[in-house]
Amino acid sequence: MHTELGVVHTKIERPDPAAVAALSAFGSATVHEAMGRTGLTRPYLRPVYPSARLCGPAVTVLLQPGDNWMLHVAAEQVRPGDVVVAACTTESEDGFFGELLATSFRSRGCAGLVIDGGVRDVADLAAMDFPVFSRAVNARGTVKATLGSVNVPVVCANAPVRPGDVVLADADGVVVVPRERVAQVAEASARREENEAGKRERLRSGELGLDMYAMRGPLAELGLRYED
């Protein structure tokens, strides 16, 4: 997918904002499960401060290693509520992003950044409450010398992301929802949470998962025994 360099696509298809808002009510684990256990990035993408959380359509960026030029180019393409999702043509943990770019992104209404690379100024990002999920924290700076692309399909931490796909991230992980499935996944997530609410009450009352999930029979068939 990393083949198109030197292009900025200015028109992308974004999903219904109401569907994105509905999806944003759920956690990454719920959304991942509701999609059939798909959509997760690799777990090395972590929030740069504990309460970071984001959900929005992706403006995608393909970076060159050690070069953050395309993040500045991407700022112009951001609409309110968008999440910038940055991948790299090869692995790089340099500090592509910091407080100044976050200030620029926020002025455009950006809802946050997911980057398969490094970021810096994390104390400032936390103070700004600008959500960032990154591969690394690294003070090392970058240059502006080589073309990448904006709004092309990318692979970010092993997850395919197209422009306009919805990215949701919290302390449990980062999950990508195809733009055409956002409403359906939000509905499936709601059903899953309703089901879990009933289970939660049963567990709170003292019922064991062994019984609620009918585990005793299969365990016995496999030879589990209890000894005093």
C-alpha positions in Angstrom: 0.0 0.0 0.0 3.0 2.3 0.5 3.5 3.1 -3.2 2.0 6.5 -3.9 4.4 9.3 -3.1 4.2 13.1 -3.6 0.4 13.4 -3.7 -2.2 15.1 -1.5 -5.8 14.0 -2.0 -8.0 16.9 -0.9 -11.4 15.2 -1.1 -12.0 12.2 1.1 -15.2 10.3 2.0 -16.1 10.7 5.7 -18.8 8.7 7.5 -21.9 10.2 9.0 -20.9 12.4 12.0 -23.8 11.0 14.0 -22.5 7.5 13.5 -19.0 8.6 14.6 -20.5 10.2 17.7 -22.4 7.0 18.5 -19.2 4.9 18.1 -17.2 7.3 20.3 -19.2 6.2 23.3 -17.5 2.8 23.4 -14.1 1.5 24.3 -11.6 0.1 21.9 -12.0 -3.4 23.3 -15.8 -3.3 22.8 -15.5 -2.0 19.3 -12.8 -4.6 18.4 -15.0 -7.4 19.7 -18.1 -6.0 18.0 -16.3 -6.1 14.7 -15.5 -9.8 15.1 -12.1 -9.2 16.8 -10.6 -7.3 13.9 -9.3 -3.8 13.4 -6.7 -3.5 16.1 -3.3 -2.0 15.5 -0.2 -3.5 17.1 -0.3 -2.9 20.9 3.0 -0.9 20.9 1.0 2.2 20.0 0.4 3.8 23.5 -1.2 7.0 24.8 1.4 9.6 25.7 -0.6 10.5 28.8 -3.0 8.1 30.7 -6.3 9.8 30.0 -5.8 10.3 26.2 -8.7 9.2 24.1 -9.8 9.9 20.6 -12.3 9.0 17.9 -12.7 10.4 14.5 -12.3 10.0 10.7 -8.7 9.5 9.6 -6.7 12.0 7.6 -3.8 9.7 6.6 -0.2 10.6 6.3 2.7 8.6 4.8 5.9 9.9 6.2 9.5 9.3 5.3 11.8 8.2 8.1 13.1 11.2 10.2 11.1 13.7 8.1 7.9 15.3 9.4 7.2 17.5 6.3 4.0 15.8 5.4 2.5 16.4 8.9 2.6 20.1 8.1 1.1 19.4 4.7 -1.7 17.3 6.4 -2.7 20.1 8.7 -4.3 21.9 5.8 -6.5 18.9 5.1 -7.9 18.5 8.6 -11.5 19.2 9.3 -13.0 19.5 12.8 -13.2 16.1 14.4 -10.7 14.4 12.2 -7.8 12.3 13.6 -4.5 12.4 11.8 -3.1 8.8 11.3 0.6 8.8 10.3 2.5 5.8 9.0 6.1 5.7 7.7 7.7 4.1 4.7 10.0 2.2 7.1 10.3 1.9 10.8 11.3 5.2 12.5 11.1 6.3 16.1 12.3 9.9 15.6 10.3 12.7 17.3 8.0 13.6 14.3 5.5 15.6 16.4 5.4 17.9 19.3 3.7 20.9 20.9 3.9 23.3 18.0 2.3 20.9 15.5 -0.3 20.0 18.1 -1.1 23.7 18.3 -1.5 23.9 14.6 -3.6 20.7 14.4 -5.9 21.9 17.2 -6.5 25.2 15.4 -8.0 23.1 12.6 -10.2 21.2 15.0 -8.1 18.0 15.0 -9.3 15.4 17.5 -5.8 13.8 17.9 -3.0 11.9 16.4 -2.1 8.2 15.9 1.5 7.8 14.7 3.6 4.7 14.0 6.7 6.8 15.0 8.0 9.0 17.9 6.7 12.1 19.4 8.1 14.6 21.9 6.9 17.5 24.2 4.7 15.0 26.0 4.2 17.1 29.1 3.0 19.9 26.9 0.7 17.6 25.0 -0.8 16.4 28.3 -1.3 20.0 29.5 -3.0 20.8 26.2 -5.1 17.6 26.5 -4.2 16.8 22.9 -4.6 13.0 22.5 -1.6 11.3 20.9 -1.0 7.6 20.5 2.6 6.8 19.4 5.1 4.1 18.8 7.7 5.9 21.0 8.6 9.0 22.9 11.8 10.5 21.5 13.3 13.9 21.8 15.2 13.4 18.5 14.2 16.0 15.9 13.3 15.5 12.2 14.0 17.3 8.9 11.7 18.6 6.2 13.3 17.3 3.0 11.5 14.4 1.4 8.0 13.9 -0.1 5.5 11.5 1.3 1.8 11.7 0.8 -1.5 12.7 2.4 -4.8 10.9 2.3 -3.6 7.7 0.7 -4.2 4.2 2.1 -1.5 3.4 4.7 -0.6 0.6 7.1 -0.2 1.9 10.6 1.2 -0.5 13.1 0.0 -3.4 11.0 -3.6 -2.0 10.6 -4.8 -0.9 7.1 -6.2 2.6 7.3 -8.0 4.4 4.4 -8.8 8.1 4.5 -12.1 8.5 6.2 -12.0 5.3 8.2 -12.7 5.9 11.8 -10.0 5.5 14.4 -10.9 5.0 18.0 -8.2 4.9 20.7 -8.0 4.7 24.5 -5.9 3.2 27.2 -6.6 -0.4 25.9 -5.5 0.2 22.3 -6.2 1.6 18.9 -8.9 0.2 16.6 -9.7 1.1 13.0 -13.3 0.9 11.8 -13.9 0.9 8.0 -15.9 4.1 7.1 -18.8 2.1 5.6 -19.3 0.0 8.7 -19.3 2.8 11.4 -23.0 2.8 12.0 -23.3 -1.0 12.1 -20.3 -1.4 14.4 -21.8 1.3 16.8 -25.0 -0.7 16.9 -23.2 -4.0 17.5 -21.1 -2.3 20.3 -24.3 -1.1 22.0 -25.7 -4.6 21.9 -22.5 -6.0 23.3 -22.5 -3.5 26.2 -26.1 -4.3 27.0 -25.2 -8.0 27.2 -22.2 -7.3 29.4 -24.4 -5.2 31.7 -26.5 -8.2 32.5 -23.5 -10.4 33.1 -22.0 -7.8 35.3 -25.0 -7.8 37.6 -24.9 -11.6 37.8 -21.2 -11.6 38.7 -21.8 -8.8 41.2 -24.4 -11.0 42.9 -21.8 -13.7 43.4 -22.5 -16.0 40.5 -19.3 -17.5 39.2 -18.2 -17.3 35.6 -17.7 -21.1 35.8 -21.5 -21.4 36.0 -22.6 -18.4 34.0 -20.6 -19.5 31.0 -21.3 -23.3 31.6 -17.6 -24.1 31.9 -17.8 -27.0 34.3 -18.7 -29.6 31.8 -16.0 -28.8 29.2 -13.4 -28.6 32.0 -14.4 -32.0 33.4 -14.3 -33.5 29.9 -10.7 -32.3 29.6 -9.9 -34.0 32.9 -9.8 -31.1 35.4 -10.2 -32.5 38.9 -10.5 -31.0 42.3 -8.5 -32.4 45.2 -8.8 -31.6 48.9 
